[in-house]
Amino acid sequence: MHTNSDIPTGQFVAERLIRFSHCDPAGIVFFPRYFELLNGVVEDWWAHIGKPWTETVSERRMGTPTAQIDTTFVAPSHFGETVRFELSVSHVGNSSLHLTHRIVGPDGGERVRFEQRMVATSLDTHRPMPWPEDIRQAIHGFKEKS
């Protein structure tokens, strides 16, 4: 595990062990599994900023679906490795949120890059909605640390 001094300011870092269930028969991560892993990291980040999905989805009836995700696969990750997910906020709009992600292997080499655009939506209408002020402040508070 990394200490706070190892983590750049304004960046959320999560480590994940690459398990057998993430891999194809060649022993490398089967690409759709990266998206499942990434979603777990994003969910952990929301909890980190004090706005867990258990609250936003279940109690506030607000969703944060991914509207766009651009992915660049740089190098394979292997069964048994622990990889580092690095999340940073690149832009906050009226109802959108742009996140930048990097996955780095234990050798320090980049494995995957993601540019993700999420949208605040009402779970009742499934239409975009402005970020509630407390959530916007939590996101900006995290972003300002960068």
BELVEN-V261637 format. One record per run of one state. SS is the DSSP state (H for helix, E for strand, L for the rest). FROM is the first residue (numbers start at 1). TO is the last residue. If there is no record, write none. Layout:
BEGIN
SS;FROM;TO / SS;FROM;TO
END
This chain:
BEGIN
L;1;3 / H;4;6 / L;7;11 / E;12;17 / L;18;19 / H;20;22 / E;23;23 / L;24;27 / E;28;29 / L;30;30 / H;31;48 / L;49;52 / H;53;59 / L;60;61 / E;62;73 / L;74;77 / E;78;78 / L;79;81 / E;82;92 / L;93;95 / E;96;104 / L;105;109 / E;110;122 / L;123;127 / E;128;128 / L;129;132 / H;133;143 / L;144;146
END
